Each structure stands twice: as C-alpha cells, then as structure tokens.
C-alpha cells in the first residue's frame, strides 16, 4: 500500500513540475517543419486534414490550437489543421460533353469551396458544327492543366449545323391546346395573342397566324398564333394568357412547363427546346393552380393563377 501511494505521489509531483513551454507560430509552415519544431520543444502534434480553396496551401498548416504564444506543459499536444489542397486542382476533360451539364457539375463541385474554375459569358464561343448544339468542341486550359487560382474556362461550343429552314404548317382553326402541342413537339418557338371577341367563333380556336402557312423560314423563327378568348368558364376556373420574357440563349435549352393543381397534383403542360426571349401561351385552369417553368434542372418562373377583379 505504501509503495503504491508513493508511486502516485511521484507521478503527481512530476506533472506539477513539468516544464512549461511556449507554443510556436506554426501557421503556413510545412507539416514536417511544424512537427520538428514541436518535437524540439517536447510537444506533440495532433493532425487533422481538410480541403481548402487555395492550392498553394497543400501540405501546410492552416490553423493551430492553441495559438502561438500559449503555454503548455511538456508532453502535451497541439492540434494542427493541414490543407489537403483544393477539392479540384487540375482541369478535367470536358471535350465532347454538353455545356449545360458541365456548368451544373462545376456549380455543385464549388458549392462549398471557393471556385477555381469559372465559366462566364465571355469565356464561351459558339460555332456552327455538325455535332449536337451545346457540345463542347475545345477548351482552354487543356485537360490536366494545374490550377493555382481562379481560372476562366474558355470553351468552344457547337451551335449545331448551319441554319435550318422549315415550311410553316397551317394552325388556323385548331384548338389552342392542339396547336401548342404540335409546336412544342416540333421544338418550334411560339407566342399567342388574344383576338377581339367574335361571338360567331368558338373560344380557344386559332383565327390567324404569322408567318402564313407554307412560308419557308429559319427554324428559330417564332410562330405567332392569335386565338379567340374563351368566354364561358366554370365558377372556379380562370382563362388567361401567360406571358413572360426569358434570357436569350446561344443554343436552345430544354424548357419544361408544368401545372400544379390546387390539390397538389403535378402535370406536364409541354416540353420544348426554346431559344429564350418571349414565351406566351393560353391557359384554362382552376383558381389557385400554379404554372411552373423550369430549365437547367431548376425552376425559372412560378405563377399563381388568380381571378381578376371585375
């Protein structure tokens, strides 16, 4: 019993009498140098590694606890946070991929960390090419290039083949839903307007169009349809014209238009390739429904259907 008590007492005295050491400044030091400095002072390193945006910090101490100037007894440890480098430190190979896909990938990749690779409007150039519109044909920096800081990613992107033309079909006398379905299915941009009320013509019917049927125009030319307003609707129904202006896109983007009913049921109104600019179409929906326009995997517009005050 006496021997055990003596040993415990000696251990406590040894701790109390341990030398007090000043913690050195280790931030920005290479990990090996930092560990050598601690060992020379009778201290130990506890290491954690994390990604940081600055590639030049890789392998260096970014943070330390306790900070420089703190006093520790010999044998204690200092927590060193060491950079694993940037989450991306080299340029990937994007040739042959779709621009929209690469933009989304970089957005997700750099959602947490400061971006090192950036696509801007000035860094994308479009050319006519036989490949699918939006396909990346060339890039600078080249694949495998090292990233040392924020770098613009310059891309050469396909517009698709040379300008295509088509003969405009006849949409007059079609119901607006049928006309809209045909145009969207042909990836033909379109707009709708409302004609003056004519009691002799059924509501929702196309009464005129521009360009005229049979005209040969470029594929990107919008077709404008004029319809008779729907005059008789249900007590909780609303007839109207949804009109908005989208940004202009260098190549058509896939546009999704959906309706969310007041019950929460969701249904597709139409899907089409759209070049941007004006979008307008009629609707006959229950009050409280919502029209949702989406592209690039995200929502662009949302509109709540309400009755206008009479």
N, C-alpha and C positions, 0 to 999 in steps of 0.2 A: 504493500500500500504506500509506504514511504517513497519507494523507488518511482512509482507512477506519478505521485504528486510532484516529485522533484522534476520529472521529465516535462510535465505540463507547465510547471512554473518556468522552466528554462525556455520553453517554446514561446511563452507569452513575453518573456523578457527580450527574446531575440527579435520578435516582431516589433515591440515597442522601441527597440534600439536600432532597427534597420535604418540605413542611411536614406535621407530624403533627397530626391533628385529632381532637377528642373527639366520639364518636358521640352524638347527642342521643337523648332518650327520645321514641319515635315511636308507641308503642302507644296505641290509642284515638284517634289523630289521623285526620282525613280524609286520603285518599290525596293529594289535591292539596297540602294543607298540609305533609304529610310530605316530599313531593318538593321543595317550595320550601325547606324547612329544610336538606335535604341539599345542594341546589344552592348555597345561600348559603355553605356550608362547603367547597365544592369536592368534594363526594362525589356519587355516582350511586345511583339506586335500581334494584334488580333485583326484579321483582314476580312473585309467584305468587298465584293466586286459589283459594279453597276455600269450600265451603258451611259455614256454622255455624248452630247451632240458634237463636241469638238474632237475630231480625230487625233489631233496632236497631243491630247491628254492620255492616250492609251498607255497603260503601264505606269502611270504617275499617280501619286497621292493627291486626291481632290479635296478630301476633308479628313480631319483628325479630331478625336475626342479622347481625353481632354485636350484643350487648345494649348498652343505654345506658351511657356511661362508657368504652366500649372506645376504643382509639386506632388510627386508620387514617391512612395517608398519603393526601394529596390525589390525587384521580383514582380511588380505589378505590370499590367499590360495597357497599351494604347491602341484604341480602335482606329484603324486606317481604312478609309474608303478609297478604293483604287479603281480607276477607269478601265473598263473592258474595251474602250474605243467607241466609235459611233455604231448605231444599230445597223447602218449601211455604210461601208467605207469604200465600196467600189461600184462603178456603174454597171448595171445589168445590161443584157442584150434585149433590146426592145424591137428590133427589126422584124417585121412580119406580123407584129401584134397590132391590135386596134388601139387607136389613140385614147378613146374613151375608157377602155379597160386599164391602160397604163396610168391615166390620170387618177382613176379611182384607187388603184393599187398604191400609188405614192401618197395619196391623201390618207389612207388607212395607216400606212407604214410610218408616216411622220405625224400622226395624230397626237402622240405623246412626247416625241422628241423634236427639237428644233430641226427643220428641214435642211438637208444638204443638197438636194436635187430639186430643181424647180422648173415647171413648165409654165410659160407665160404666153400671152397672145403674140408677143414679138418673137418668141422662140420657135413658133410653128409656121412652116411654109408649106403651101399646098401646090401640087402639080397634077395635071391630068395623067392618068396611068391606067393600064388595063386591070390592075388589081382592085379589089373592093374598096369603095370610098371609106376613108378613115384609117387605111392600112399604113403603118409606119414603114417608109422605104429606106431611110437612112437616119443616122443620129450622130451627134457630136456633143460631148465626148464619146469616144468609141467604147464598146463593151470592154470591161476590165480596167478602165482608167481609174486611178486612185482619186478619192475625194478628200480634199484637205480643207474644205469650207463650202459655203453656199455656192452652188454651181448651176447656171442655167442649162437645161437640157434642150438643145436645138434639134428639132425634128423636121424631116421632110415627109409629108403625108400625102397620100393619094386622094384626089378629088373623084376618082373613078374615070371611066373612059371619056372621050370628047363629048361635047354637048349632044344629048339625045333629044329627038323630037317625037311628037305623037299627034294623032288626029283626034280632036276633041269629040267625044260621043255626045249624043243628044240626051239631055237630062230633063227637058221640058215635059210636063205632065206626070212626072214621077213624084211619089210621096217623098218628103224631105229625108225620112229615115233611110229609104232605099237609095236615094241619090248619095247621101252621106256615106253609106256602107260601101257603095261602088267606088267612090273617090278615095276613101281611106284604104280600101283593098288594093287600089292601083298606086298607092303612095303618091297621089296627086294632091298638091296643096289646094285648099278650097276656102271660100268665105261665103257666108249667107247674109242676105239683107231681107227686110220685110217690105212687101209691096203695099200700096194703098188698098184698103179693104174693098173687095168686089164681091157683093152678095151672090153673084152668079157662079163664082168659083169656089170649090171646096177648100177649106183651110188646110194648110200644110203641104199644098201642091206647088211644085216648081212652075213658075209662069214665064220666066225668062232666064237667059244665061249669057255669060261673056267669058271667054271667046265663044263665038257662034259654033253650032255643030258642024263638024267637018273641017274646021280651021286647023292648020298644022302649026304647032307652037313648040317651044322648048319644054322639056319635061318639068322644069321647075316653075313654069308659069301657073299662077293660081287661077282656078276656075271659080268665078263668082256666080252664085245662084240667087235668084230672087223668088221668094215664096209668098203665098197668101197666108196672112196670120190665121191662127186657129182661134175662132171666135167663141166657141162654146166649150167650156171646160168644166170638170167636176168641182164640187164645193171646196175641196181641199187641194185642187190641182192648180198649177201655175204654168202658163205658157210664156216663154221669153226667148231672148237671143243672148247667148253667152259670147261676149267679145272681149278679147284681151290681146296684148302685143307681147310677143316673146322676143328674146335677143335673136339677132341674126346669127346663124351657124354656117361655118365654112362648108361643111358637108351635112346632109340631112341626118337628124337624130331620130331614134325611135321614141315616139310620143305615145303615152298611154293616157286615155281619158276614161275615167270611171265615175260611177254614180254610187253614193252611199245613201240608201233609203233611210227614212226616219226610224225604221225598225232595226237598222244596223246592217241589213243585207247589202252586200257589195257586188256590183256587176259591171262588166266592161261595156262602155258605150262604143268605143272604137280604138284601134291601134293603127298608127301610120308612121311612115318616115316623113319628117317635117323639116323644112329648111329654116324655120324661125320666122319672125315677123308676125303679121296679124293672124289670129285664129278666131273664127266665129262660127257658131252653129246653133240651130234652134233646139229647144228642149221643152218637153211637156212632162213635168214631174210633180210629185206631191210636195206641198209646202213643208219645209224643214229638211228636205233632201240636200245632199251636198255634191257638187261637181269637183272632182279632183283630177288635175293634170300633172303627170309625172314624166320625168326623163332622167337619164344618167343614174338610174337606181334610186332616185329621190323625188320628193314632191316639189313641184314648181308653183302650183296655184291651187287654192281651195276656195270654193264659192258656195255660200249658203243660199238656198232658194227660198225667197220670201215673197209674199203677195205685195204688190204695190198699193199704196193707199189711193182710194178712188176720190 
